[in-house]
């Protein structure tokens, strides 16, 4: 029987078989010798907006919910816990407009944007405090900001799809949007992204790092974090700096983009051998990493 690892980026108290465990983003709870079914209670800590909830795990019927996700691997299952929050009920901003003889009402809450018309209601989850609005062609533009972040959300009335981009600073002109953001990972760089204003189609990314900043010297097993963090932000030039010449001959920017498309985050699973778990938008996999002289020489799907 495979073991279960319970993980979360948030703090929880877990009640499992009348025992209590603490969970946070640096530790996981491991359960071995389990039966085919497991039910436990998750109590969020220091977040009064989230409700406690029950997690139901069944080997024969692995099911994700809005507040926890289940991943299956060769040697284990992983249950990732999220917060279970209720929608706010009072809008903080309203906007109405008419596009091609159709009236639209936009209601913005602290946690979501709702756009409604005769065609239905469409919801986009967010976390903003102040909003401004305008329209152009088929698009409704919703610009939100809070203390640390700004976000431009576009609703396309021709196909009822939301597009969104956030960052520290956002500059908008008639044709383009420029967004400056932090990588928020081990690379510690700034990313300047340029988009077409219609539909937020990306034009290019530029990466900047302070020349005076000394790169942290990681122990060997943590070096792959640099490689994968560069791939997540699509800085493939930097990613290849962490590979041997042998691996470079079989990799290029195009192959990296294709093979790791949709990669969202990674975790170190084992130190010996070095195994990283990669979490994509629609799947998760374990990869064995071989290092030679502190560079990645091989990435093996296991």
N, C-alpha and C positions, 0 to 999 in steps of 0.2 A: 504494500500500500504506500502511495506517495505521501510525503509530508505536506503540511500547509504552512506557508509564511503569510503573516498578516502585516501589512505595511500601510503607512500613511504619511503625508507631508504635514498633517495636523496632529495635535495632541489629543489622545483618547485614553479613557479607562475602559478596559474590556472585562466583561464578566463571562467566564467560560467554565462550565461545570462547577459552579460555586466558588471559583477562584478568581482573583482580581489581578490584572496585568496592566502595566503602563506602556503606552505606545507613543512614539514621536518620530520625527523625520530622520533621526539618527539610529534608531533601534527598531527591530521587528520582533514579533512574537511568533515562535515556532511551535507547531503542534505535530507530534509524531504518533504513530500507532493509532490513528483515528479510524472511526467507522466510516461508512459511506455517506453519512449525513452528519452535519454539524450546525447547530444554531447557537448564537451567542449575542450578547447585548453590547453595544458600543455607545459610550457616554463621552461626548465632546467636552474638553476642558478649556476654560478661558474663552469660550465663544458662546455667549448667551443667545445669539441669533440662530444657532443650530440646535436641532432637537436630537435626543437620543433615539436610537433605532435598533432593530433586530436584524442580524445578518443570517440568512438561511443558505446553507451550502449543501448541495446534493450532487454527488459524482455523476449520477445518471441524468441530471438536468441542470447543467451549469448556466446560470442566468445572471446577467448584469442588470443593475438598476441605476437610477439617477444618482445614487449616493454610495454605491460600491461597485467595483469591477472585479471580475474573476479571470485569471490567466492560467492556462494549463501548459506545463512543461514536462519533459521526459521524466524528471525525478521529483516533481513537486507541483503544487498549486499555489498561486499567489492571490490573496484577496487584498485589494487596495481600497482603503476607506476614504471617502470624501465627506464633506459636511452636508447635512440634511437641513436646508434652510427653507423657510416659507417666504413666498413672494411678499414684498411690501404692497400695501393697499392704497396708498395715497400718492398720486403723481406729483412730481416736483416741477414739471414743465409740460405745456400743451402747445400744439401747433396744428393749424389747419391750412390746407392748400387745395388747389384744383389743377389736375394735369389731364389734358385731353378729355375734358368734360366729366372727369371722375373726381369726386371729392375724397380727400384723404384726411384722416385725423391721426396725429401722432401724439402719444402719451408717453412721457419719459418718467421712469421711477429710478430710485437709487440702484436697482439691481437689474433693470431690463428696459427695452424700448418696445412699444407696441404700436404698430401701424395698422389701421383698420380702414376699410372702404366697403363698397358694395360687393367686392370680390372675396371678402373675408378678413380675418385678423392674423397678423404675422408678428412674431415675437423674436427679439434678439436679446440675449442675456448680456449684461454689462455691469459696470461698477463706477458710475460717474455722479458728480454732484451738481454741475451747472451745464446748461445746454443752450446752443443757438442753432437756428435753422435757416435754410434757404433751398430753392429748387432751381434746376436747370435741365432742359430737355425732359427726359423720362425719369430723372433722378431727384430724390429727396435727400438733402445733405443734413446730417445731424452731427454737430460738433460738440463734444462733451469734454469736461475736464474736472479733475480733482486736485488735491494738493501735490501729488507726485507724478501725475500722468495726464496726457491728453489723448483724445481718440476721435477720429473721424469715421462715422458710420454712414454708408450710402445705401438707400433702399431703391432698387431698380423696379419701377412700376410696370415695366414691360414683361418681367418674368417673376416678380415677387420674391426677389433674392436680396439678402443683405450682404454688403461687403464692408469690411472694417479694418482699420489700421490704427495702432496706438504707439505712443512714444513720449519722450521727454518734451520734445518740441516738434510742432508740425507747421510747415509753411505751405500756403495754398495760393496758386495763381490760376490763370484762366485755363491752362492746359495740364499742369502738373501739380503733384503733391510731393513735398519732401518731408521725410520723417526721420528724426534723430532719436536713437534709442540705445540702451545698453545691452550688451550680449547676455548679462545676468547669468554667466557661467564662468568656468575656469579661465577663459580667454581674457576677460576684463577689457573688452574693447568697445568702442563706439561704432554704431552702424548707421550710415546715412543712406536711406532707401528712397528711390525716386519712383513714383507711380504715375500712370496716366490718370487724370482726374475722373474719367468715365469708366467706372467699374473697377478702379484700383488695380489695373493691370501693371505688374511690376516692370520697370524699365531697366533698373540696375541697382546694385548695392556697392557701397564703398565702405571699407573697414579702416578704422583708425585706432592706434594705440599710442599712449604717451611714450616718447622715446626714453624718458628718464625712469620709467617704471621697470623695475627688475622682475624678470619672470620667476615665479615660484618654482623651485626645483623639487618636483614630485618624486616620491619613491617609485620604483619600477612598476608596481602593479597599478599605480594611478595614472601613468602616462597616457593610456588609451582615452582617458577622459578628455584630454586636450584634442585628440583626433576626432572623437565623436562630437564634442562640443562645437568644433569648427564645422563639421558636416551639418549639424542642426541649423546653424545660421547661414549655411551655404557658402562658407569661406573655404573653398576647396584648395586654394593655394596654400593656406596655412595648414590644412589637414595633411597635405602631402609632405610637409616638413617633418612630420612625426612618423614617417615610413622609411624603410630601407630602400636602397636603389633597386633591389630585386622586386620589391612590391610595387615600386613606382612604375616598373616596366609593364605591369598588368593593370594599372589603374590610371585614370585621367579624370578630369573634371566631369566629363559626360557620364562615364561609368559610375562614378561616385554618386552623382545625382540620380541616376537610374536605380542603382542597387539599394541605396539608402533613402529613397523617396518616401516622405511621410514620417521620418524618424522624429519623435517628440522628446524623448529623454532616455537616459541610460543609467544602469546601476551596476556596480561591481558585485558579482555574486560569489565568486571564489577567488582566493589568492593563489593557490597552488593546485592544479594549473590555473592560470589567469582566465577567468570566465566572466564575461560581461553580458547582462541581459539588456536587450534593446527593445524599446516599446515604440511601436509605430501606431498610426491612427487606427489600423484595423487588425493588428496582429502583434505578437511578441515572440522573440527568439533568443536563445542563448548562443553566444559565440566564444570560441576558445581563441585567445590572443597569444601569439608567440613573439617575444621580444628578442632582438639581437642588438647588443650595444645601446640599449635604451631607446631603440626604434622598433616600430611594429614591422615584423617580417612576414607574418601570416595571420589571416583572419579566417577561422574555420567555423562553418555553420555546423552545430552539433544538435 
